[in-house]
Amino acid sequence: MGETKAEQLVTAVYKVHVHCKQCANTVVTQFTQFPGVREVKLDGGKVTVKGIGFDAEKLRKKVEKGCRRRVELVPHPKDIVTEVKSKKEELKIITVRVPLHCAECSDRVKEVLLEHRSIYAAKTDLGKNLCVVEGVIEEKKLLEYIYHRTRKYGFIEKVEKKEIIVEEKVEVKKKEAEKKEGEKKEVKVKEKIKEVVAPYFIPCTHPHFIDYSHPELHGFKDTVFLHCSHSNQFLSNENPEGCSVM
């Protein structure tokens, strides 16, 4: 097994006019045949492409030339932030001996191989009659696929395996990301706040004390002072910190 490498999973969005099912199949095929493309999703006139190591602008030009229609690369919105997620993948590098008679035949076989969803990259060697395929396809299914599409019999010469780390950028709206951060901060603040127990207010027992908790009985409208927590000697002249209410 080969060395572990970190690869960046690229996501690109394109805008292209599609008017029928046959036209849609042609557009998807043109995108899929580009080396490094792994997944192509078509939704109306919006095409979302995911893959490793492909140039978004070169892919746009290739599809535009292949399907003979205008293809636009949609820029990423400003209110979008990305979060990187990584995962390990095991790939197979399969060398297949296939009869290649001419350059046109070699290019055709390469295009056919890249159209398969489980094949991520393919190279052909016309002089040696070899095809090197990289992906997650099984050897038996690969030979069946080559014969079904090209009517050529292939033979497996070598199979290698390598492990890579795929880093994918997941798009998240900026407002949602800020909201999540705000919720986390709010939870932390709530954890720091301790429960505060209010002291019990003891009403004054001095004979000249007026109970302000019932102001309607004494004709008062101001209910600021309802109780007093000082002791009985709060009107003593000897106590300078006593209550000033007379």
Backbone bond lengths (Angstrom), bond angles and torsions (degrees), N, CA, C in turn:
res aa  C-N    CA-C-N  psi(-1)  N-CA   C-N-CA  omega(-1)  CA-C   N-CA-C  phi
1 M - - - 1.454 - - 1.523 109.05 -
2 G 1.333 115.73 137.85 1.453 120.23 -176.96 1.513 112.38 -75.33
3 E 1.332 114.90 -179.35 1.454 121.14 -178.97 1.525 111.34 -73.93
4 T 1.322 115.96 152.52 1.454 121.21 179.08 1.521 109.59 -80.40
5 K 1.320 115.71 127.11 1.456 120.94 -179.89 1.521 109.80 -123.32
6 A 1.331 115.67 147.52 1.468 120.91 177.56 1.523 108.57 -93.12
7 E 1.311 116.72 120.81 1.461 122.84 179.69 1.523 109.00 -116.66
8 Q 1.334 115.99 143.59 1.457 121.69 -179.52 1.521 109.96 -94.78
9 L 1.322 116.96 121.01 1.461 121.90 177.13 1.527 108.54 -82.38
10 V 1.332 115.94 114.41 1.463 122.14 -175.86 1.525 109.67 -94.76
11 T 1.345 115.34 138.00 1.460 121.88 175.47 1.517 108.98 -120.63
12 A 1.323 116.72 125.36 1.465 122.01 179.63 1.523 109.15 -129.48
13 V 1.321 115.54 143.42 1.468 121.69 -179.42 1.527 108.26 -118.39
14 Y 1.343 115.57 132.38 1.454 121.75 -178.53 1.527 110.04 -124.51
15 K 1.325 114.67 156.69 1.454 121.99 176.97 1.521 108.28 -120.53
16 V 1.351 116.54 122.90 1.453 121.57 -177.90 1.526 108.82 -145.40
17 H 1.313 116.34 144.70 1.465 121.13 -178.66 1.524 109.76 -80.27
18 V 1.342 116.28 125.10 1.466 122.75 178.80 1.522 107.63 -126.43
19 H 1.344 116.96 125.18 1.467 119.48 -175.38 1.524 114.03 -116.43
20 C 1.359 118.52 -9.70 1.466 120.25 178.71 1.527 109.82 -154.27
21 K 1.327 115.76 173.54 1.462 121.22 -177.43 1.524 111.25 -67.93
22 Q 1.316 117.20 -41.51 1.458 120.86 179.18 1.523 111.34 -63.30
23 C 1.332 114.63 -39.92 1.463 120.39 177.33 1.532 110.59 -63.61
24 A 1.328 116.60 -40.09 1.464 121.16 179.18 1.524 111.11 -64.20
25 N 1.335 117.41 -42.14 1.465 121.23 178.29 1.524 111.67 -62.46
26 T 1.338 115.90 -38.67 1.465 120.39 178.82 1.523 111.31 -64.53
27 V 1.327 115.82 -43.20 1.467 120.70 -179.98 1.523 110.91 -63.67
28 V 1.339 116.66 -45.88 1.467 121.09 -179.84 1.527 110.39 -62.85
29 T 1.341 117.25 -40.81 1.468 121.08 179.18 1.521 111.41 -62.96
30 Q 1.331 116.81 -42.03 1.459 120.70 179.33 1.528 111.48 -61.94
31 F 1.330 117.15 -40.14 1.465 120.70 177.40 1.525 111.41 -69.08
32 T 1.329 116.55 -41.82 1.466 121.00 -175.64 1.518 112.52 -66.81
33 Q 1.325 117.69 -32.15 1.460 121.63 -175.66 1.526 113.50 -72.84
34 F 1.314 117.40 -8.78 1.464 119.93 -179.31 1.525 109.49 -77.47
35 P 1.341 119.31 131.94 1.482 121.66 -178.77 1.532 111.83 -60.04
36 G 1.326 115.11 135.18 1.458 121.25 178.22 1.513 114.01 97.05
37 V 1.333 118.01 -17.04 1.469 121.61 -179.55 1.521 108.90 -76.43
38 R 1.329 115.85 129.93 1.460 120.96 -178.80 1.525 113.27 -108.09
39 E 1.308 116.06 -38.78 1.465 119.94 -173.47 1.522 109.79 -139.80
40 V 1.338 116.12 134.90 1.467 122.44 178.60 1.521 108.24 -130.62
41 K 1.337 116.25 124.31 1.460 122.03 178.02 1.521 109.29 -122.30
42 L 1.330 115.43 127.83 1.462 121.32 -179.60 1.514 109.16 -112.21
43 D 1.326 116.80 122.38 1.458 122.75 179.21 1.530 107.58 -130.07
44 G 1.335 115.24 95.77 1.454 119.35 -175.60 1.518 109.92 68.09
45 G 1.320 116.24 -118.13 1.456 120.95 176.68 1.512 113.29 -102.29
46 K 1.344 116.76 11.37 1.459 122.19 -178.75 1.522 109.66 -106.97
47 V 1.333 116.40 126.16 1.463 121.78 -179.46 1.527 108.99 -118.35
48 T 1.335 116.32 121.13 1.462 122.16 178.23 1.523 108.84 -105.92
49 V 1.325 115.69 122.61 1.467 121.82 -175.55 1.523 109.49 -118.19
50 K 1.332 115.66 132.72 1.463 121.84 175.67 1.519 109.15 -123.96
51 G 1.331 115.70 140.33 1.453 119.29 179.45 1.513 111.37 -176.47
52 I 1.317 115.62 -176.21 1.466 122.42 -177.40 1.524 109.45 -124.12
53 G 1.332 115.16 128.28 1.458 120.48 172.39 1.512 115.78 73.17
54 F 1.329 119.94 21.98 1.461 119.79 177.90 1.528 110.02 -107.36
55 D 1.328 114.74 150.15 1.463 122.10 178.96 1.527 108.35 -90.99
56 A 1.319 117.20 120.93 1.466 121.49 -175.57 1.525 112.03 -63.35
57 E 1.322 117.22 -38.21 1.469 121.09 -178.81 1.527 111.07 -72.26
58 K 1.330 117.59 -40.70 1.468 120.22 177.45 1.522 110.52 -64.92
59 L 1.323 116.39 -37.51 1.462 120.11 177.46 1.523 110.55 -64.10
60 R 1.306 117.21 -40.52 1.475 121.35 178.95 1.529 110.86 -60.77
61 K 1.322 116.87 -45.53 1.466 121.10 -179.56 1.529 111.25 -65.40
62 K 1.345 116.08 -38.79 1.459 119.85 -179.05 1.522 110.96 -65.11
63 V 1.339 117.11 -45.23 1.465 120.94 -179.51 1.528 110.55 -68.51
64 E 1.309 116.74 -39.16 1.462 120.91 179.41 1.528 110.77 -61.20
65 K 1.313 116.56 -38.91 1.463 120.89 178.97 1.524 110.73 -75.30
66 G 1.332 117.15 -37.79 1.458 120.89 -176.35 1.516 113.78 -71.07
67 C 1.344 117.07 -42.64 1.464 119.99 -178.07 1.530 113.10 -97.22
68 R 1.336 117.03 -2.63 1.468 123.37 175.72 1.528 112.20 56.24
69 R 1.290 115.10 48.15 1.460 121.07 175.16 1.523 108.87 -151.09
70 R 1.312 115.52 160.23 1.457 120.00 -175.75 1.524 110.77 -72.15
71 V 1.331 115.12 132.89 1.466 122.23 177.87 1.524 107.99 -124.74
72 E 1.329 116.47 125.97 1.468 121.77 -178.77 1.517 110.39 -112.07
73 L 1.315 115.33 137.75 1.466 121.38 175.76 1.525 108.38 -89.19
74 V 1.328 116.62 118.93 1.461 121.70 -177.07 1.527 108.63 -82.52
75 P 1.356 118.27 122.31 1.475 120.22 178.67 1.521 111.49 -71.42
76 H 1.324 116.28 157.33 1.456 121.18 179.07 1.527 110.02 -72.15
77 P 1.336 118.26 137.64 1.476 120.60 177.77 1.518 111.68 -62.46
78 K 1.337 115.59 152.08 1.464 120.46 -178.62 1.527 112.20 -72.87
79 D 1.335 117.01 -27.24 1.466 119.73 -177.60 1.529 112.04 -88.96
80 I 1.345 115.92 22.24 1.458 120.58 179.86 1.526 109.62 -113.70
81 V 1.327 115.97 130.38 1.465 121.11 173.70 1.528 107.72 -115.89
82 T 1.295 116.83 161.01 1.460 120.87 -175.93 1.517 111.42 -118.68
83 E 1.316 114.25 145.44 1.458 121.96 174.25 1.529 107.95 -120.51
84 V 1.308 117.34 130.36 1.467 121.99 -175.54 1.525 109.84 -89.32
85 K 1.339 115.15 126.06 1.458 121.63 175.30 1.527 108.09 -122.07
86 S 1.316 117.16 137.08 1.462 121.18 -177.14 1.528 110.65 -120.20
87 K 1.327 114.88 147.08 1.468 121.16 177.00 1.525 108.96 -149.40
88 K 1.330 116.16 155.78 1.463 121.40 -178.96 1.534 110.03 -93.92
89 E 1.327 114.92 141.95 1.459 121.18 177.09 1.527 109.52 -134.61
90 E 1.335 115.24 144.56 1.454 120.82 176.64 1.524 108.74 -109.41
91 L 1.322 116.96 121.42 1.462 122.63 -178.69 1.516 110.72 -109.89
92 K 1.343 115.38 155.13 1.456 122.56 175.91 1.526 109.69 -110.31
93 I 1.324 116.38 138.59 1.461 122.03 172.89 1.529 106.32 -113.68
94 I 1.341 115.08 105.70 1.464 121.20 -173.57 1.522 109.22 -108.51
95 T 1.327 115.52 127.52 1.467 121.70 175.90 1.520 108.42 -101.92
96 V 1.332 115.95 120.99 1.469 121.93 -176.17 1.527 109.20 -119.20
97 R 1.322 116.37 134.55 1.470 120.71 174.30 1.525 108.66 -91.22
98 V 1.335 115.52 117.68 1.457 122.49 -177.91 1.528 108.23 -132.25
99 P 1.331 119.06 135.59 1.478 120.59 178.02 1.531 111.55 -66.96
100 L 1.328 116.51 117.75 1.464 122.92 178.82 1.531 107.49 -117.43
101 H 1.334 116.55 115.80 1.457 120.73 -172.78 1.526 113.36 -89.41
102 C 1.331 117.29 -30.02 1.468 120.09 -176.31 1.520 109.21 -152.84
103 A 1.342 115.29 174.84 1.468 120.40 -179.18 1.525 111.41 -64.98
104 E 1.332 116.34 -37.95 1.468 120.31 179.01 1.523 110.96 -64.14
105 C 1.321 116.07 -40.97 1.468 121.97 177.73 1.527 109.78 -63.69
106 S 1.324 117.76 -40.98 1.460 122.55 -179.98 1.528 110.86 -63.82
107 D 1.336 116.60 -43.50 1.467 120.68 179.19 1.523 111.25 -65.95
108 R 1.311 116.71 -38.00 1.462 121.34 179.87 1.524 110.99 -64.60
109 V 1.326 116.88 -44.35 1.471 120.87 178.81 1.533 110.38 -61.96
110 K 1.316 116.66 -40.69 1.462 120.99 178.85 1.525 111.35 -62.85
111 E 1.334 117.30 -43.53 1.467 121.66 178.54 1.526 111.00 -62.73
112 V 1.328 115.92 -42.18 1.471 120.85 179.88 1.525 110.39 -63.08
113 L 1.324 117.34 -42.54 1.467 120.60 -179.85 1.532 111.19 -64.12
114 L 1.322 116.92 -41.32 1.464 120.14 -178.29 1.528 112.65 -70.23
115 E 1.323 117.28 -19.18 1.465 120.16 178.56 1.528 112.45 -72.02
116 H 1.313 117.73 -18.21 1.471 121.35 -179.89 1.528 109.46 -76.44
117 R 1.318 116.58 135.42 1.471 121.50 -176.19 1.522 113.03 -66.38
118 S 1.324 116.99 -28.71 1.472 120.34 -177.31 1.520 112.86 -90.34
119 I 1.335 117.47 2.72 1.462 122.24 177.49 1.518 107.96 -111.13
120 Y 1.332 116.60 120.15 1.463 121.70 -175.11 1.527 113.12 -97.28
121 A 1.321 117.18 -26.95 1.472 120.89 179.45 1.520 108.44 -151.94
122 A 1.342 115.82 149.74 1.460 120.37 -179.29 1.522 109.36 -150.32
123 K 1.336 115.46 141.44 1.464 122.24 176.37 1.521 108.49 -134.56
124 T 1.329 115.67 145.24 1.464 120.71 178.15 1.525 110.07 -122.33
125 D 1.327 115.98 144.39 1.465 122.65 178.30 1.527 106.92 -121.48
126 L 1.330 115.35 103.99 1.459 120.49 -175.60 1.529 111.54 -64.04
127 G 1.318 117.46 -40.41 1.464 120.51 -177.49 1.512 113.25 -66.56
128 K 1.336 117.48 -37.34 1.461 121.21 -176.89 1.527 113.06 -98.42
129 N 1.342 117.03 -3.52 1.475 121.47 -177.66 1.534 111.48 56.92
130 L 1.333 115.28 47.89 1.460 120.84 -178.23 1.534 110.74 -124.98
131 C 1.321 114.58 148.90 1.467 122.40 172.84 1.527 107.40 -127.15
132 V 1.327 115.85 128.31 1.466 121.40 177.51 1.527 107.44 -108.50
133 V 1.323 114.98 118.22 1.464 121.94 -174.21 1.516 109.44 -115.10
134 E 1.335 116.42 136.35 1.471 121.90 176.90 1.525 108.82 -122.93
135 G 1.329 115.69 126.63 1.467 120.23 -179.63 1.506 111.60 171.61
136 V 1.330 115.54 -153.71 1.468 120.63 -178.18 1.529 111.25 -121.86
137 I 1.312 117.41 17.58 1.465 122.09 -178.50 1.527 110.51 -79.01
138 E 1.337 116.12 149.05 1.460 121.00 177.20 1.534 109.94 -79.07
139 E 1.334 116.16 151.62 1.455 121.32 -175.80 1.529 112.15 -60.93
140 K 1.332 116.40 -44.09 1.464 120.21 -178.67 1.525 111.36 -64.18
141 K 1.315 115.94 -43.63 1.463 119.79 179.98 1.530 111.41 -67.39
142 L 1.329 116.81 -30.85 1.457 120.36 177.91 1.527 110.90 -64.91
143 L 1.344 116.76 -45.22 1.462 120.17 178.71 1.527 111.44 -64.27
144 E 1.333 116.86 -39.45 1.460 120.53 178.27 1.529 110.92 -65.27
145 Y 1.317 115.95 -39.02 1.468 120.13 -179.69 1.537 111.04 -66.55
146 I 1.329 117.06 -42.95 1.468 120.76 179.30 1.526 110.87 -61.60
147 Y 1.337 117.16 -43.46 1.469 119.93 -179.62 1.529 110.81 -68.52
148 H 1.336 117.02 -39.60 1.464 120.63 -177.88 1.522 111.60 -65.20
149 R 1.339 117.49 -36.33 1.464 120.47 -176.75 1.527 114.14 -91.71
150 T 1.329 117.78 -29.53 1.475 119.87 -174.31 1.530 113.72 -120.51
151 R 1.336 117.55 -8.43 1.466 122.77 -175.64 1.528 111.70 59.43
152 K 1.321 116.18 32.84 1.458 122.33 177.58 1.527 109.29 -115.07
153 Y 1.323 115.74 135.86 1.466 120.80 176.74 1.524 109.11 -85.64
154 G 1.336 115.49 130.78 1.451 120.49 178.67 1.518 111.91 -116.61
155 F 1.315 115.48 158.60 1.464 121.92 178.68 1.529 108.49 -132.42
156 I 1.341 115.82 133.73 1.460 121.21 -179.98 1.523 109.37 -75.48
157 E 1.321 116.11 125.01 1.462 120.73 178.81 1.520 112.19 -100.35
158 K 1.332 116.47 -40.11 1.473 119.47 -176.23 1.523 109.45 -155.95
159 V 1.327 115.81 144.79 1.474 121.91 176.82 1.518 108.56 -131.10
160 E 1.306 116.81 123.71 1.465 122.59 176.15 1.526 109.43 -121.08
161 K 1.318 114.83 156.95 1.464 120.16 178.14 1.523 109.84 -126.26
162 K 1.318 115.43 144.11 1.460 120.07 175.60 1.529 109.32 -143.09
163 E 1.307 114.97 148.81 1.468 121.57 -178.86 1.518 109.30 -109.84
164 I 1.323 116.35 130.76 1.460 121.24 179.46 1.527 109.47 -126.43
165 I 1.326 115.66 157.59 1.462 122.24 174.35 1.522 107.95 -106.91
166 V 1.315 116.33 118.12 1.462 122.01 -178.06 1.520 108.80 -97.62
167 E 1.331 116.07 121.09 1.461 122.17 177.83 1.523 108.81 -102.75
168 E 1.327 115.70 116.73 1.462 121.01 -177.68 1.522 109.85 -111.03
169 K 1.330 115.89 134.07 1.465 121.82 176.46 1.522 109.11 -92.83
170 V 1.329 115.75 112.70 1.462 121.64 -179.72 1.517 108.58 -91.53
171 E 1.324 116.62 126.53 1.459 121.05 -177.77 1.527 110.76 -81.79
172 V 1.323 115.56 132.03 1.460 122.86 178.40 1.518 107.72 -132.84
173 K 1.324 116.71 137.01 1.456 119.43 177.95 1.520 110.37 -65.16
174 K 1.337 115.63 142.10 1.456 121.65 -174.55 1.522 110.84 -62.01
175 K 1.334 117.56 -40.22 1.463 121.58 -178.84 1.526 110.60 -64.05
176 E 1.347 115.98 -41.12 1.465 119.56 179.70 1.523 110.63 -66.73
177 A 1.334 116.61 -38.88 1.465 120.46 178.75 1.526 110.80 -64.34
178 E 1.354 116.12 -43.44 1.463 119.79 178.00 1.525 111.04 -65.22
179 K 1.323 116.30 -36.16 1.460 120.62 179.20 1.524 110.75 -64.17
180 K 1.341 115.98 -41.94 1.467 119.87 178.46 1.522 111.28 -63.87
181 E 1.341 116.28 -42.00 1.459 120.15 178.44 1.523 110.80 -64.04
182 G 1.359 116.21 -40.05 1.462 120.32 178.44 1.512 111.98 -63.89
183 E 1.343 116.57 -39.08 1.473 120.23 178.63 1.526 110.53 -65.48
184 K 1.333 116.69 -38.39 1.468 120.18 178.62 1.521 110.86 -64.46
185 K 1.357 115.75 -43.34 1.464 120.17 179.70 1.527 110.59 -64.21
186 E 1.343 116.41 -39.71 1.452 120.71 -179.46 1.524 111.32 -64.20
187 V 1.328 116.10 -38.76 1.461 120.33 177.86 1.518 110.48 -65.01
188 K 1.338 117.73 -41.13 1.456 121.28 178.98 1.523 111.19 -63.89
189 V 1.350 117.52 -40.97 1.472 121.43 179.42 1.512 110.08 -64.58
190 K 1.337 117.08 -40.49 1.454 120.32 179.84 1.521 111.19 -64.30
191 E 1.329 116.80 -34.35 1.461 120.23 179.42 1.525 111.59 -67.83
192 K 1.340 117.41 -30.86 1.455 121.30 -178.48 1.526 112.07 -77.80
193 I 1.340 117.73 -27.81 1.461 121.14 -178.07 1.523 109.64 -71.35
194 K 1.339 116.10 126.23 1.456 121.64 178.88 1.529 109.15 -101.67
195 E 1.315 115.49 153.45 1.457 120.60 -179.80 1.534 109.46 -72.74
196 V 1.310 115.64 128.17 1.457 121.94 -179.48 1.520 108.63 -106.87
197 V 1.339 116.11 126.14 1.464 121.42 179.72 1.521 108.76 -97.63
198 A 1.319 116.70 121.11 1.465 121.39 -179.51 1.521 109.75 -71.20
199 P 1.369 119.11 140.37 1.469 121.11 179.13 1.516 111.88 -67.92
200 Y 1.292 114.16 151.06 1.460 119.21 178.59 1.528 108.89 -79.41
201 F 1.315 117.34 126.39 1.454 122.14 -177.82 1.524 109.54 -89.17
202 I 1.339 114.90 120.39 1.463 120.78 -179.27 1.521 108.40 -94.06
203 P 1.314 120.51 122.78 1.470 121.37 178.99 1.524 111.26 -66.19
204 C 1.361 115.83 145.99 1.467 121.00 -179.83 1.523 111.00 -66.72
205 T 1.327 115.44 142.06 1.470 121.26 -179.94 1.521 112.00 -109.71
206 H 1.376 115.71 10.94 1.458 117.95 179.02 1.528 109.42 -67.92
207 P 1.356 117.02 142.02 1.485 119.47 -176.95 1.524 112.99 -60.53
208 H 1.363 119.08 -27.26 1.472 120.87 -179.98 1.523 113.06 -92.92
209 F 1.344 117.23 9.26 1.468 120.08 -178.25 1.521 109.56 -75.71
210 I 1.327 116.00 134.62 1.460 122.39 176.82 1.522 107.26 -103.09
211 D 1.313 116.86 125.89 1.464 121.79 -178.94 1.528 108.92 -77.57
212 Y 1.365 115.63 103.98 1.464 119.94 -178.82 1.530 112.26 -82.11
213 S 1.326 118.02 -1.33 1.457 119.31 177.76 1.516 111.66 -72.00
214 H 1.326 116.63 -13.59 1.464 120.88 175.33 1.513 108.27 -127.99
215 P 1.342 118.84 71.91 1.469 121.33 -173.66 1.529 112.65 -66.14
216 E 1.349 117.27 -23.09 1.462 118.20 -177.22 1.527 112.23 -68.01
217 L 1.347 117.05 -20.19 1.464 119.85 179.72 1.519 111.65 -78.50
218 H 1.359 118.23 -22.70 1.450 122.01 -175.90 1.520 112.90 -113.92
219 G 1.313 117.42 1.43 1.456 120.56 177.76 1.509 113.95 80.76
220 F 1.366 119.20 18.15 1.468 122.08 179.64 1.529 109.40 -98.74
221 K 1.337 115.54 142.99 1.464 121.34 176.61 1.520 111.68 -105.08
222 D 1.314 116.28 -21.17 1.457 119.99 -178.82 1.527 109.21 -83.64
223 T 1.309 116.00 120.93 1.477 120.16 -177.73 1.522 110.42 -114.41
224 V 1.336 116.77 34.66 1.465 119.57 -179.61 1.514 111.14 -68.06
225 F 1.342 116.21 -47.09 1.466 120.93 -178.01 1.522 107.98 -98.88
226 L 1.308 116.39 102.05 1.470 119.61 179.88 1.518 111.79 -98.28
227 H 1.325 116.19 -35.77 1.458 121.04 -179.10 1.517 108.71 -142.16
228 C 1.275 116.13 167.27 1.459 121.81 176.96 1.507 108.31 -134.43
229 S 1.338 116.08 136.84 1.454 120.11 -177.42 1.521 112.49 -100.64
230 H 1.349 118.01 6.57 1.455 120.39 178.34 1.519 110.43 -76.49
231 S 1.304 115.54 161.63 1.465 120.61 179.78 1.528 110.50 -78.13
232 N 1.358 117.81 -176.87 1.461 122.64 -173.61 1.514 113.36 -66.32
233 Q 1.335 118.35 -26.88 1.461 120.84 -176.30 1.518 112.08 -91.17
234 F 1.377 119.03 26.28 1.460 120.32 -174.15 1.523 112.23 -70.28
235 L 1.352 119.96 -13.50 1.466 121.67 178.19 1.522 112.05 -98.82
236 S 1.340 116.25 8.16 1.451 119.47 -178.75 1.522 110.06 -71.22
237 N 1.391 116.35 138.41 1.457 120.53 177.63 1.516 111.79 -69.54
238 E 1.324 117.01 -20.67 1.449 120.98 -179.06 1.548 112.59 -78.59
239 N 1.309 115.70 -9.60 1.465 120.22 -178.22 1.521 109.28 -108.86
240 P 1.354 119.48 94.41 1.462 121.32 -176.42 1.515 113.93 -66.34
241 E 1.353 117.88 -18.74 1.453 121.23 -179.85 1.529 111.85 -94.27
242 G 1.327 116.06 10.57 1.445 120.18 -178.42 1.514 112.47 -70.33
243 C 1.325 116.67 168.61 1.457 122.39 -179.28 1.514 110.15 -66.48
244 S 1.322 117.19 139.36 1.466 121.83 -178.20 1.528 112.11 -91.06
245 V 1.313 117.20 1.27 1.459 119.89 -179.87 1.535 108.33 -75.96
246 M 1.266 117.44 124.69 1.480 121.28 -179.46 1.525 109.74 -111.02
